[in-house]
């Protein structure tokens, strides 16, 4: 079953986070992820507001998780730590 990688982010250091984004995009795409939403317009209805929201679709939960643990993504993640507050989850779709 396909899976969605969903991130909710508040950027606290734009310069460092831009380095993350430059590396994370290719890492996600290189592992089969396709962005379906990336920092677009949103409406916060409940919970903590995070002004940057990203959704990528993968073939499976396992593929998304493998991407997260890959050396390429972990390198990118090093720039996000300390430069953002974020939540990230992977959820299987019903397709």
Sine and cosine of phi, psi and omega as CSV:
sin_phi,cos_phi,sin_psi,cos_psi,sin_omega,cos_omega
0.00,0.00,0.63,-0.78,0.07,-1.00
-0.89,0.46,0.33,-0.95,-0.01,-1.00
-0.66,-0.75,0.48,-0.88,0.05,-1.00
-0.94,-0.34,0.72,-0.70,0.11,-0.99
-0.99,-0.16,0.90,-0.45,-0.10,-1.00
-0.86,-0.52,0.85,-0.52,0.00,-1.00
-0.86,-0.51,0.69,-0.72,0.09,-1.00
-0.87,-0.49,0.84,-0.54,-0.22,-0.98
-0.70,-0.72,0.65,-0.76,0.26,-0.97
-0.91,-0.42,0.89,-0.45,-0.01,-1.00
-0.99,0.12,0.77,-0.64,0.01,-1.00
-0.93,-0.36,-0.25,0.97,0.04,-1.00
-0.62,-0.78,0.99,-0.12,-0.09,-1.00
-0.86,0.51,-0.66,0.75,-0.05,-1.00
-0.89,0.45,-0.75,0.66,0.00,-1.00
-0.92,0.39,-0.64,0.77,-0.04,-1.00
-0.93,0.37,-0.50,0.86,0.04,-1.00
-0.91,0.41,-0.53,0.85,0.09,-1.00
-0.92,0.39,-0.65,0.76,0.08,-1.00
-0.85,0.53,-0.78,0.63,-0.08,-1.00
-0.88,0.48,-0.61,0.80,-0.01,-1.00
-0.91,0.42,-0.53,0.85,0.00,-1.00
-1.00,-0.05,-0.57,0.82,-0.08,-1.00
-0.93,0.38,-0.66,0.75,-0.01,-1.00
-0.83,0.56,-0.81,0.59,0.04,-1.00
-0.90,0.44,-0.56,0.83,0.03,-1.00
-0.90,0.43,-0.70,0.72,0.01,-1.00
-0.91,0.42,-0.73,0.68,0.01,-1.00
-0.89,0.45,-0.61,0.79,0.00,-1.00
-0.92,0.40,-0.32,0.95,0.05,-1.00
-0.97,-0.26,0.32,0.95,0.09,-1.00
1.00,0.01,0.06,1.00,0.01,-1.00
-0.97,0.24,0.64,-0.77,0.05,-1.00
-0.84,-0.54,0.84,-0.54,0.01,-1.00
-0.95,0.32,0.76,-0.65,0.08,-1.00
-0.90,-0.44,-0.24,0.97,0.13,-0.99
-0.45,-0.89,0.70,-0.71,-0.05,-1.00
-0.48,-0.88,0.99,-0.11,0.08,-1.00
0.88,0.48,0.50,0.87,0.01,-1.00
-1.00,0.07,-0.09,-1.00,0.03,-1.00
-0.88,0.48,0.63,-0.78,-0.01,-1.00
-0.52,-0.86,0.25,-0.97,0.09,-1.00
-0.79,-0.61,0.87,-0.49,0.02,-1.00
-1.00,0.06,0.89,-0.45,-0.02,-1.00
-0.97,-0.23,-0.56,0.83,0.00,-1.00
-0.54,-0.84,0.33,-0.94,0.10,-0.99
0.98,0.21,-0.13,-0.99,-0.05,-1.00
-0.96,0.29,0.77,-0.64,0.03,-1.00
-0.96,0.26,0.81,-0.58,0.11,-0.99
-0.82,-0.58,0.90,-0.44,-0.15,-0.99
-0.95,0.31,-0.18,0.98,0.05,-1.00
-0.88,-0.48,0.85,-0.53,-0.03,-1.00
-0.79,-0.62,0.76,-0.65,-0.07,-1.00
-0.76,-0.65,0.70,-0.72,0.08,-1.00
-0.76,-0.65,0.80,-0.60,0.08,-1.00
-0.82,-0.58,0.58,-0.81,-0.01,-1.00
-0.96,-0.27,0.73,-0.69,0.06,-1.00
-0.86,-0.51,0.29,-0.96,0.01,-1.00
-0.91,0.42,-0.57,0.82,-0.04,-1.00
-0.51,-0.86,0.26,-0.97,0.12,-0.99
-0.86,0.51,-0.67,0.74,-0.03,-1.00
-0.89,0.46,-0.62,0.78,0.02,-1.00
-0.91,0.41,-0.66,0.75,0.03,-1.00
-0.91,0.41,-0.67,0.74,0.00,-1.00
-0.92,0.39,-0.62,0.78,0.05,-1.00
-0.89,0.45,-0.62,0.79,0.07,-1.00
-0.87,0.50,-0.75,0.67,-0.02,-1.00
-0.84,0.55,-0.67,0.74,-0.07,-1.00
-1.00,0.08,-0.06,1.00,-0.04,-1.00
-0.93,0.38,0.47,-0.88,0.05,-1.00
-0.84,0.54,-0.60,0.80,-0.02,-1.00
-0.90,0.43,-0.72,0.69,-0.01,-1.00
-0.95,0.31,-0.61,0.79,0.02,-1.00
-0.89,0.45,-0.58,0.82,0.10,-1.00
-0.88,0.48,-0.72,0.69,0.03,-1.00
-0.88,0.48,-0.69,0.72,-0.06,-1.00
-0.86,0.50,-0.49,0.87,0.05,-1.00
-0.84,0.55,-0.52,0.86,0.03,-1.00
-0.98,0.17,-0.46,0.89,-0.01,-1.00
-0.97,0.24,-0.55,0.84,0.01,-1.00
-0.92,0.40,0.78,-0.63,-0.04,-1.00
0.99,0.11,-0.18,0.98,0.01,-1.00
-0.91,-0.41,0.03,1.00,-0.05,-1.00
-0.30,-0.95,0.34,-0.94,0.21,-0.98
-0.92,-0.39,0.77,-0.64,-0.14,-0.99
-0.46,-0.89,0.43,-0.90,0.19,-0.98
-0.84,-0.55,0.62,-0.79,0.01,-1.00
-0.65,-0.76,0.74,-0.68,0.06,-1.00
-0.61,-0.79,0.36,-0.93,0.08,-1.00
-0.87,-0.50,0.75,-0.66,0.00,-1.00
-0.73,-0.69,0.71,-0.70,0.04,-1.00
-0.96,0.30,0.65,-0.76,0.02,-1.00
-1.00,0.03,0.11,-0.99,0.02,-1.00
-0.98,-0.17,0.14,0.99,0.00,-1.00
-0.93,0.36,0.00,0.00,0.00,0.00
